[in-house]
Amino acid sequence: MGIDALTFRNAMARLGAAVNVVTTGTLDDPAGFTASAVCSVTDTPPTVLVCLNRNSRVRDRFRVDAAMCINVLAADQQDISGVFASPLEQAERFRAGHWDTLTTGAPVLNEAVLSLDCRIERIVEVGTHSVMFGAVESLRNSSPRGGLVYFNRSYHMLPHAPGE
């Protein structure tokens, strides 16, 4: 007996995750979306994965060997998450926040808690999603701040660790 999609989605709503804005392209031609399906794969070599719905308007911008940056949002950045999850055009999305680049040239959110600047090495299609594996080429940590997580279909703010 299998598990239906709605039951599975409801169960996964209880799997808390950091909220991220994932970007590609350049500062002149950027694209990005909000993602919570992001995780570390290995530290040798540093590799992360991001899941993106295959029906997303930005899916065609993310391809093997493209630049990709995972920008981990701070506790006070729920508004940016909403902008990048909205139907706004890409240029309008990037009016939120301040943007720069690191090694790959992908847009990096200056206010992010952490930015992982990657090159997409591999994409695996699984069901409704594309699983993108990114080799981390550089990273930037911000000053200590709390993080933003999504749990049970709501945003929650985490405080930063004392002594950070």
C-alpha positions in Angstrom: 0.0 0.0 0.0 1.5 3.3 -1.1 1.3 6.8 0.5 -0.7 9.4 -1.4 0.8 12.7 -2.4 -1.3 14.8 0.0 -0.4 12.6 3.0 3.3 12.8 2.1 3.2 16.6 1.7 1.4 17.0 5.0 4.1 14.8 6.7 6.9 16.8 5.1 5.5 20.1 6.4 6.7 18.8 9.8 10.3 18.6 8.5 11.7 22.0 9.4 14.2 23.5 7.0 16.3 26.7 6.5 14.8 29.2 4.0 17.1 30.0 1.1 17.1 32.2 -2.0 18.8 30.2 -4.8 20.2 32.3 -7.7 21.9 31.8 -11.0 22.9 34.0 -13.9 24.7 37.3 -13.4 23.9 40.6 -11.8 22.9 41.9 -15.3 20.6 38.8 -16.0 19.7 37.2 -12.7 17.2 34.5 -11.8 16.2 33.1 -8.5 13.7 31.3 -6.4 12.9 30.5 -2.7 13.9 26.9 -1.6 13.7 24.9 1.6 14.8 21.7 0.0 18.6 22.3 0.3 21.1 20.2 2.1 24.8 19.3 2.4 25.9 16.2 0.5 29.6 15.9 1.5 32.4 18.0 2.7 35.1 16.4 0.5 34.6 17.9 -2.0 32.2 20.5 -0.6 28.9 19.7 -2.3 25.3 20.7 -1.7 22.0 19.8 -3.3 18.9 21.9 -4.2 15.6 20.6 -5.3 13.6 22.7 -7.9 10.2 21.9 -9.2 10.5 21.0 -12.9 7.5 23.3 -13.7 9.2 26.3 -12.2 9.5 29.3 -14.5 13.3 29.5 -13.7 14.0 25.8 -14.3 15.6 26.3 -17.7 18.1 28.8 -16.2 19.6 26.2 -14.0 21.7 23.7 -16.0 24.9 21.7 -15.7 28.0 24.0 -15.4 25.9 27.0 -14.6 26.7 29.2 -11.6 24.4 28.8 -8.6 24.4 30.6 -5.2 22.5 29.4 -2.1 21.7 32.4 0.1 20.6 31.3 3.6 18.1 33.9 4.9 18.3 35.6 8.2 15.4 35.6 10.8 14.2 39.0 9.6 14.2 38.2 5.9 10.8 36.6 5.5 9.8 39.4 3.1 12.7 38.4 0.7 11.5 34.8 0.8 8.0 36.0 -0.2 9.4 38.1 -3.1 11.3 35.1 -4.6 8.3 32.8 -4.2 6.0 35.3 -5.9 5.0 35.6 -9.5 7.1 38.8 -9.9 9.4 39.0 -12.9 13.0 38.1 -12.2 14.3 41.8 -12.4 11.7 42.9 -9.9 12.7 40.1 -7.5 16.3 41.3 -7.4 15.2 44.8 -6.2 14.8 43.2 -2.8 18.1 43.2 -0.9 21.6 44.2 -2.1 23.4 42.0 -4.5 27.1 41.2 -5.2 29.1 38.3 -6.6 31.8 35.9 -5.4 33.7 33.4 -7.5 31.1 32.1 -10.0 29.4 35.4 -10.8 26.0 34.2 -9.5 24.1 36.9 -7.5 25.0 36.8 -3.8 22.6 38.4 -1.3 24.8 40.7 0.9 22.4 40.4 3.9 22.3 36.6 3.8 23.4 34.6 6.9 25.5 32.4 4.6 26.1 32.3 0.9 27.3 29.2 -0.8 28.7 30.0 -4.3 28.6 26.9 -6.5 28.9 25.4 -9.9 26.2 23.0 -10.9 27.9 19.6 -11.5 24.9 17.4 -12.0 21.2 17.4 -12.3 19.0 14.3 -11.6 15.3 14.4 -12.5 13.2 12.7 -9.8 9.4 12.8 -10.1 8.3 16.4 -10.2 11.6 17.9 -9.2 15.2 18.5 -10.5 17.8 17.7 -7.9 20.8 20.0 -8.6 24.2 19.1 -7.1 26.5 22.1 -6.6 30.2 22.0 -6.1 30.9 24.8 -3.6 33.7 27.1 -5.0 33.5 29.8 -2.3 31.4 30.9 0.6 30.6 34.0 2.7 29.4 34.1 6.3 27.8 37.2 7.6 28.0 38.7 11.1 26.1 36.5 13.6 22.4 36.6 13.1 19.4 34.4 13.7 18.1 32.1 10.9 14.7 31.7 9.2 13.2 28.3 9.1 10.0 26.9 7.5 8.1 24.4 9.6 4.4 23.2 9.6 3.7 25.7 6.8 4.8 28.7 8.8 8.0 30.8 9.1 9.9 30.7 12.4 12.8 32.8 13.6 15.8 31.2 15.3 18.0 33.3 17.5 21.8 33.3 16.8 23.9 31.2 19.1 25.4 33.1 22.0 29.1 33.7 21.7 29.1 33.5 17.9 
